[in-house]
Amino acid sequence: MAEYHDAEWGIPVRDPRLLWEMLVLEGFQAGLSWRTILHRRDGFRRAFDGFDPETIAVYDTDKIEALMQDEGIIRARAKIEATIGNARAYLRMNEEGRDFSQFVWSFVDGETQVNDGTNIPASTQASAALSKALKAEGFKFVGPTIAYAFMQAVGMVDDHEPGCFRRA
């Protein structure tokens, strides 16, 4: 967890594919600890073909059943099916000429929002707006709390504690 904090959490990510991967992982985290997801991240990457949206978008029932048997991931059918739908939504946005990175970062005007680092909310107006927009695009498992955790993870918001070397 310390390595993840020190090397990844809260560092701004602009790569659309990595942003999509992080959104998927945050969706799998719903109801679980981030530690659980982090310890299975390699299993997720293997099982979901390196988080290639084009590959995931065409998964069929046989692939879903195989994923349901994969002990290296969280075997929640609704989350697996949401990942497939989210891949399709991501690709649809690309086909329409919309960049996923620009889309998500637009909810913070393209800049990391630095918070006080002491009273960290579960969600914000920005995460609620991002959640609503993602749902309108067809994404699932992207509620306001998941959206806020995603925003923290990819550096859209900085909630590092005062004194943390990663803070702003």
Residue, then its C-alpha position, 0 to 999 in steps of 0.5 A: m500500500a505504501e508503494y502504491h501511495d508513493a508511486e501512483w496514488g494521486i499522481p495525475v494520469r492523462d493516458p485515456r487507457l490507463l484512466w479507463e483501467m483505473l475506473v474499471l478497478e475502482g468499480f470492482q472495489a465497490g464494497l471491498s477494500w482497495r487493498t483487495i483490488l491492488h493485490r489482485r491487479d495483476g490478476f485483473r490485467r491478465a484476466f481482462d487481456g491487459f485492459d484492452p477495451e477492444t478485446i473486452a468489448v466483444y467478450d461473450t458468455d463463455k468468456i464471462e463464465a471463464l472469468m467467473q471461475d478465475e480466482g485471480i479476480i473478484r468474481a462478481r458477475a455484475k461487475i464483469e458485465a459492467t466492465i464489458g459494457n464500460a469497454r463498449a462505452y469507452l470505444r463509442m466515445n473514441e469512435e465519436g472523436r471524444d477523448f476519454s482523458q479530456f472528458v474526465w478531466s473536464f470535471v476539474d477544468g483540466e487541473t488537479q483540485v487541491n483539497d485541504g487533506t484533512n476532511i476528505p469527503a466520500s463524494t463531491q459535486a464534481s464526482a457526482a457530476l462525473s458519475k452522472a455524465l459517465k452513466a449517461e454515456g452507458f458506464k456502470f459501477v460509477g456512482p459518486t463515491i466510486a467516481y471520487a475514489f477514481m478522481q483521487a487515484v488518478g490525481m484529479v483531486d489531491d487529498h494527500e495529508p498536509g506534510c505528505f511529500r506527494r501533496a501538491 
